[in-house]
């Protein structure tokens, strides 16, 4: 298993890192940068890539090393994946050397045993990297290799320059990777690298877009402690956040922006849910709010340009709406670029590294008393039931007379409903399935109605702003505002019925 933290750095900053004090006492595995030439192989239809694997032969001096890496997880720049490495006697790979290491019933195992695949293998791209490598041994006994890479990825279709830092865990706790990365961040600006060198190479060959990733169900056990549940829930939220970073950075994936924003909302809700027993640093909430707001600017305009204006133009007013849509779409594109820049920023890199370190080392325990540590060691079942009751009660209170509330108070009720929904989903595996299903069905219907109403309120504010920035859209914006206001007014009875249906239910626990 390979465990690497990948970070990008400006070419000119590599010299600063080579001279950094943290490397002064290290053991250099090569006194000067040495050239690593790696040729990646695949079939004409990229069978290995679509199987989630990469296959290369690397030349190091007179030696040739064959490596197959299988797709694993990549979270906050930390790549966890299976790696199979062995000497090879030629410039081309020998798939038979992998037979003993990869099961024949796996997709990758079937691929390497296919004689047709072996016959079709050809070089697809080459990486030429000048690497300076250092071994860092920590007082804790942890050991890692720090590699400073500079070079290129080259294919027939073009090339990409590379300047990067790779931290590979050789022995010990993964915490050391984050600690060293944060120390380096004080010397030079670093950014999370969402792509391996193989990813960069294939991007030169394939026009491939990252898919948006939705949240997976949280699986808890009734014997889990409060702390166990906290870790499982927060990691589930982080998985969704990190899985969508690459799509956001690409700048062309509105759905990834939405899903990363949802993941951040779920994460903040989880931290709030456990705040009384496992308090997080106040700095985390501030930074999570910041990155969520950077994504929100893009998402709000995407919604307006899409589903909201679709409703406004549904009655044959497409011509009047078209200039509004065009203006909104352009603003959405600009804001997607801003969201991409935020996720690519040093600020976000620091947040991701600090949060990962806090989670890995259970940093909340540092300031706790023995009594508090004992409390989070207790069973989560009773904690979950209490949380669900309190969240439900708060929603009932805020939603009193829901259909007749003003925008501000209805927004507060909507936020309370969202928190109830997230809490219910987090703890669903601890509750009776049928009770959860009925409750979530009613809550979802209520949330959907409150959601589009909120979209209408946000849309009204955004459409007002278009009157100043896009005069050509003024007429269509005025029409859309009036249309949306009429839809909101017409929804009064529907919202009353949905609220009445939900009030009859009790929280599942």
C-alpha positions in Angstrom: 0.0 0.0 0.0 1.4 3.4 -1.1 0.5 6.4 1.1 1.6 9.7 -0.4 0.7 13.3 0.2 1.0 15.3 -3.1 1.4 19.1 -3.2 2.1 21.5 -6.0 4.7 24.3 -5.7 5.9 27.1 -8.0 9.1 26.1 -9.8 11.0 29.0 -8.3 10.1 27.9 -4.8 11.7 24.5 -5.1 15.1 26.1 -4.4 13.7 27.6 -1.2 12.5 24.1 -0.1 15.9 22.5 -0.9 17.5 25.1 1.4 14.8 24.9 4.1 16.1 24.2 7.7 13.9 21.2 8.0 15.9 19.4 5.3 19.3 20.4 6.7 19.6 17.4 9.0 17.9 15.0 6.6 19.4 12.1 4.8 19.5 12.8 1.1 19.0 9.6 -0.9 20.7 11.4 -3.8 23.2 14.3 -3.3 21.9 16.1 -6.4 18.7 15.8 -8.4 18.6 12.6 -10.5 16.5 12.0 -13.6 13.6 9.6 -13.4 12.2 8.6 -16.8 8.9 6.7 -16.7 7.1 5.4 -19.7 3.4 4.6 -19.1 1.8 1.8 -21.1 -1.7 1.1 -22.1 -3.8 -0.5 -24.9 -5.2 1.7 -27.8 -8.5 1.9 -26.0 -6.9 2.7 -22.6 -8.0 -0.6 -20.9 -5.8 0.0 -17.8 -7.0 3.6 -17.3 -10.7 2.6 -17.5 -9.9 -0.2 -15.0 -8.6 2.3 -12.5 -4.9 1.4 -12.9 -1.7 2.8 -14.3 1.3 0.8 -15.6 4.7 2.1 -16.1 8.4 1.2 -16.5 10.8 3.6 -14.8 14.5 3.9 -15.7 16.7 4.8 -12.8 20.4 4.7 -13.9 20.9 1.2 -15.4 17.9 -0.3 -13.5 14.4 -0.7 -14.9 11.4 -1.0 -12.5 7.9 -2.0 -13.4 5.1 -0.5 -11.4 1.3 -1.0 -11.4 -0.8 1.3 -9.3 -4.5 0.7 -8.7 -7.0 3.4 -8.1 -7.5 4.1 -4.4 -8.6 7.1 -2.5 -7.4 10.7 -2.8 -8.4 12.9 0.1 -6.9 16.3 0.7 -4.0 15.4 -1.5 -3.3 12.1 0.4 -3.3 9.2 -2.0 -3.9 5.7 -0.6 -3.6 3.0 -3.2 -2.2 -0.4 -4.0 1.3 -0.4 -5.6 3.0 -3.4 -7.1 6.7 -2.8 -8.0 9.4 -5.1 -9.3 12.5 -5.1 -11.5 12.0 -5.9 -15.2 14.5 -6.9 -17.8 13.4 -4.7 -20.7 11.9 -1.3 -21.6 8.4 -2.9 -21.9 6.3 -4.3 -19.0 6.0 -8.0 -18.3 2.5 -8.6 -17.0 3.3 -12.2 -15.9 5.3 -10.7 -13.1 2.1 -9.4 -11.6 0.2 -12.8 -11.6 1.2 -13.8 -8.1 0.3 -10.4 -6.6 -3.1 -9.5 -8.1 -6.1 -12.0 -7.7 -7.3 -13.4 -11.0 -10.9 -12.8 -10.2 -10.5 -9.0 -9.9 -11.0 -6.7 -12.9 -7.4 -5.8 -12.9 -6.4 -9.4 -12.5 -8.4 -10.4 -15.5 -6.9 -7.6 -17.5 -3.2 -8.5 -16.9 -3.9 -12.2 -17.7 -5.5 -11.3 -21.1 -3.0 -12.2 -23.8 -4.7 -9.8 -26.2 -4.2 -7.0 -23.8 -0.5 -7.9 -23.4 0.0 -7.9 -27.2 -1.6 -4.5 -27.6 0.4 -2.6 -24.9 2.2 0.4 -26.2 3.8 3.6 -24.7 1.1 6.3 -24.3 3.1 9.1 -22.5 6.4 9.7 -20.7 7.3 11.6 -17.5 10.8 13.0 -17.2 11.3 14.2 -13.6 14.4 15.6 -11.9 14.0 14.4 -8.3 15.7 15.4 -5.1 14.8 13.0 -2.4 15.3 13.3 1.4 14.6 10.8 4.2 13.1 12.5 7.2 13.2 10.6 10.5 11.1 12.1 13.3 11.8 11.9 17.1 8.5 10.0 17.3 10.0 7.2 15.1 8.0 8.1 12.1 9.8 8.1 8.8 9.0 9.6 5.5 10.6 10.4 2.1 10.3 14.0 0.9 10.7 14.3 -2.9 11.1 17.6 -4.8 10.1 17.0 -8.4 10.7 19.2 -11.4 10.1 18.0 -15.0 7.4 17.3 -17.6 4.7 14.9 -18.7 4.9 14.3 -22.4 2.5 12.8 -24.9 2.1 13.1 -28.7 -0.7 15.5 -28.1 1.3 17.9 -25.9 3.2 18.3 -22.7 2.7 19.7 -19.2 5.4 21.1 -16.9 5.5 19.7 -13.3 6.8 21.2 -10.1 5.7 19.3 -7.1 6.4 17.9 -3.6 5.6 14.3 -2.7 5.7 13.1 0.9 5.6 9.3 1.2 5.1 7.6 4.5 7.8 4.9 5.0 7.0 4.0 8.6 4.7 5.3 11.3 1.6 7.4 11.6 0.2 9.4 8.6 0.0 12.4 10.9 3.6 13.1 10.1 2.7 13.8 6.5 0.4 16.6 7.4 2.7 18.0 10.1 5.6 18.2 7.7 3.4 19.7 4.9 2.1 22.4 7.3 5.7 23.2 8.3 6.7 23.5 4.6 3.7 25.8 4.1 5.3 28.3 6.4 8.3 28.4 4.0 6.6 28.5 0.6 3.1 28.5 -0.8 1.8 25.0 -1.5 -1.4 23.7 -3.0 -3.1 20.4 -2.8 -2.4 18.3 -5.9 -5.6 16.6 -6.9 -4.0 14.6 -9.7 -1.2 12.0 -9.9 1.3 12.2 -12.7 -0.6 9.4 -14.4 -3.8 11.5 -14.2 -1.9 14.4 -15.8 -0.7 12.2 -18.6 -4.1 10.7 -19.4 -5.6 14.2 -19.4 -3.4 14.9 -22.4 -5.0 12.0 -24.2 -8.6 11.9 -23.0 -11.2 14.6 -22.7 -12.5 13.3 -19.4 -14.5 15.2 -16.9 -14.8 14.4 -13.2 -18.2 13.3 -12.1 -20.0 14.9 -9.2 -20.1 12.7 -6.1 -23.1 12.6 -3.8 -22.9 11.6 -0.1 -22.9 8.0 0.8 -25.0 6.6 3.7 -23.4 6.7 7.1 -23.2 3.3 8.7 -23.1 3.3 12.5 -23.2 0.4 15.0 -25.3 0.6 18.1 -22.2 -0.3 20.1 -20.3 2.6 18.7 -19.2 5.3 21.1 -20.1 9.0 20.7 -16.5 9.5 19.5 -16.7 6.6 17.1 -19.8 8.1 15.6 -18.3 11.5 15.4 -15.3 10.2 13.5 -17.5 8.1 11.1 -19.9 11.0 10.3 -17.2 13.7 9.9 -15.1 11.4 7.6 -18.2 10.6 5.6 -18.8 14.4 5.0 -15.1 14.9 4.2 -15.2 12.1 1.7 -17.9 14.0 -0.2 -16.0 17.3 0.0 -12.7 15.9 -1.2 -14.3 13.7 -3.9 -15.7 16.9 -5.6 -12.6 19.1 -5.3 -11.2 18.0 -8.6 -14.4 18.7 -10.5 -14.6 22.2 -8.9 -11.0 22.9 -9.8 -11.7 22.0 -13.5 -14.0 25.0 -13.7 -16.6 23.2 -15.9 -18.6 21.1 -13.4 -21.5 23.0 -11.8 -22.7 19.7 -10.2 -19.3 19.2 -8.5 -19.6 22.8 -7.1 -23.1 21.9 -5.7 -22.0 18.6 -4.2 -18.9 20.0 -2.6 -21.0 22.7 -1.1 -23.5 20.1 0.2 -20.6 18.2 1.7 -19.4 21.4 3.5 -22.9 22.1 4.8 -23.1 18.5 6.1 -19.7 18.9 7.7 -20.6 22.1 9.4 -23.9 20.6 10.6 -22.0 17.5 12.0 -19.6 19.7 13.9 -22.5 21.7 15.3 -24.4 18.6 16.2 -21.5 17.3 18.4 -20.2 20.7 19.5 -21.2 20.3 23.2 -19.2 17.1 23.6 -16.5 17.4 20.9 -15.8 21.0 20.4 -13.9 22.0 17.2 -11.5 24.9 16.9 -13.4 28.2 16.2 -11.0 28.8 13.3 -12.4 25.7 11.5 -15.9 27.1 11.3 -14.7 30.5 10.0 -12.7 28.8 7.3 -15.4 26.4 6.3 -17.8 29.3 6.1 -15.4 31.1 3.8 -14.9 28.2 1.3 -18.7 27.5 1.3 -19.4 31.1 0.5 -16.9 31.0 -2.4 -18.8 28.0 -3.8 -22.2 29.5 -3.0 -21.7 32.5 -5.3 -21.4 30.1 -8.3 -24.2 27.8 -7.2 -26.8 30.6 -6.7 -26.3 32.0 -10.2 -26.4 28.4 -11.7 -29.8 27.8 -10.1 -31.1 31.1 -11.3 -29.9 30.5 -14.8 -31.3 27.0 -14.8 -34.4 25.7 -13.0 -35.6 29.1 -11.6 -35.7 30.8 -15.0 -37.1 27.6 -16.6 -40.2 28.1 -14.5 -40.3 31.8 -15.4 -40.2 31.0 -19.1 -42.5 28.1 -19.0 -45.5 30.0 -20.3 -44.0 31.0 -23.7 -41.9 33.9 -22.5 -38.6 32.4 -23.6 -37.6 35.4 -25.8 -38.0 37.9 -22.9 -36.1 35.6 -20.5 -33.2 34.8 -22.9 -31.1 38.0 -22.2 -31.5 37.3 -18.5 -30.4 33.7 -18.8 -27.4 34.7 -20.9 -26.3 37.3 -18.3 -26.8 34.8 -15.4 -24.9 32.1 -17.2 -21.9 34.4 -17.8 -21.9 35.4 -14.1 -22.1 31.8 -13.1 -19.1 30.9 -15.3 -17.1 33.7 -13.7 -18.1 32.6 -10.2 -17.2 29.0 -11.0 -13.7 30.2 -11.9 -13.6 32.1 -8.6 -14.7 28.9 -6.8 -12.0 26.9 -8.6 -9.4 29.5 -7.5 -10.5 29.2 -3.9 -10.2 25.4 -3.9 -6.8 25.8 -5.5 -5.6 28.4 -3.0 -3.0 28.2 -0.2 -5.7 29.2 2.2 -7.8 26.1 1.4 -4.7 23.9 1.4 -3.9 25.0 4.9 -7.5 24.4 6.0 -7.6 20.9 4.5 -4.2 19.9 6.0 -5.0 21.3 9.4 -8.4 19.6 9.5 -7.0 16.3 8.4 -4.3 16.4 11.1 -6.9 17.3 13.7 -9.0 14.3 12.7 -6.1 11.9 12.4 -4.7 12.7 15.8 -8.1 13.3 17.5 -7.0 16.8 18.4 -10.2 17.5 20.4 -8.8 15.3 23.2 -6.0 17.7 23.9 -8.1 20.1 25.9 -10.5 17.6 27.5 -10.7 16.5 31.1 -10.9 12.8 32.1 -14.6 13.3 32.7 -15.1 14.6 29.2 -13.1 11.8 27.6 -15.2 9.3 29.5 -18.4 11.0 28.3 -17.5 10.6 24.6 -16.6 7.0 25.2 -20.2 6.3 26.1 -22.7 4.7 23.7 -23.9 6.9 20.8 -27.5 5.5 20.8 -28.8 7.6 23.7 -26.9 10.6 22.4 -28.4 10.3 19.0 -32.0 9.9 20.4 -31.5 13.1 22.5 -30.1 15.0 19.5 -33.0 14.0 17.2 -35.6 14.9 19.8 -34.1 18.4 20.4 -33.6 19.1 16.7 -37.2 18.1 15.9 -38.5 20.2 18.8 -36.6 23.2 17.5 -38.0 22.8 14.0 -41.5 22.6 15.4 -41.0 25.8 17.3 -39.4 27.7 14.4 -42.0 26.5 11.9 -45.1 27.6 13.8 -47.4 29.2 11.3 -44.8 28.4 8.6 -46.8 29.4 5.5 -47.4 32.9 7.0 -43.8 33.6 8.1 -41.8 36.4 6.6 -38.7 35.6 4.5 -36.3 35.9 7.4 -38.2 33.6 9.8 -39.0 31.1 7.1 -35.3 31.0 6.2 -34.5 30.2 9.9 -37.1 27.4 9.8 -35.6 26.1 6.6 -32.1 25.9 8.2 -33.6 24.1 11.2 -35.3 21.6 8.8 -32.0 21.1 7.0 -30.2 20.4 10.3 -33.0 17.9 11.3 -32.6 16.2 7.9 -28.8 15.9 8.2 -29.0 14.6 11.8 -31.6 12.0 10.8 -29.5 10.8 7.9 -26.3 10.7 10.1 -28.1 8.5 12.7 -30.5 6.6 10.4 -28.7 3.3 10.9 -29.4 3.4 14.6 -33.2 3.9 14.2 -36.1 1.8 13.0 -36.0 1.8 9.2 -39.8 2.3 8.6 -39.9 5.3 11.1 -36.9 6.9 9.4 -38.4 6.4 5.9 -41.8 8.0 6.8 -40.0 10.9 8.6 -37.5 11.6 5.9 -40.2 11.4 3.2 -42.3 14.0 4.9 -39.3 16.1 5.7 -37.9 15.9 2.1 -41.2 17.1 0.7 -41.2 20.0 3.1 -37.6 20.9 2.4 -38.2 20.8 -1.3 -40.9 23.3 -1.0 -38.9 25.5 1.3 -35.9 25.1 -0.9 -37.5 26.4 -4.1 -39.1 29.3 -2.1 -35.6 30.2 -0.9 -34.3 30.0 -4.5 -37.1 32.5 -5.4 -36.0 34.9 -2.6 -32.3 34.6 -3.7 -33.3 35.0 -7.3 -35.2 38.2 -6.6 -32.1 39.7 -5.0 -29.9 38.6 -7.9 -32.3 39.8 -10.5 -32.3 43.2 -8.8 -28.6 43.4 -9.2 -28.9 42.7 -13.0 -30.8 46.0 -13.4 -27.5 47.8 -12.8 -25.0 45.4 -14.4 -27.0 44.2 -17.4 -29.4 46.9 -18.7 -30.3 44.7 -21.7 -31.8 42.2 -19.3 -33.9 44.7 -17.3 -37.2 43.9 -18.9 -36.8 40.2 -18.6 -35.5 40.4 -15.0 -38.6 42.5 -14.0 -40.9 39.9 -15.7 -39.1 37.0 -13.9 -39.3 38.7 -10.5 -43.1 39.2 -10.9 -43.6 35.6 -12.1 -41.6 34.1 -9.2 -43.6 36.3 -6.7 -46.8 35.0 -8.1 -45.6 31.4 -7.8 -44.6 31.9 -4.2 -48.0 33.4 -3.3 -49.8 30.5 -5.1 -47.9 28.0 -3.0 -49.4 29.1 0.3 -51.9 26.3 0.7 -49.4 23.6 -0.4 -46.9 24.7 2.2 -49.6 24.6 4.9 -50.5 21.0 4.0 -46.8 19.9 3.9 -46.2 21.5 7.3 -49.4 19.9 8.8 -48.3 16.5 7.5 -44.8 16.8 9.1 -46.1 18.1 12.5 -48.0 14.8 13.0 -44.7 12.8 13.1 -42.3 12.2 15.9 -38.6 12.1 15.5 -37.3 8.6 14.8 -35.1 7.2 17.6 
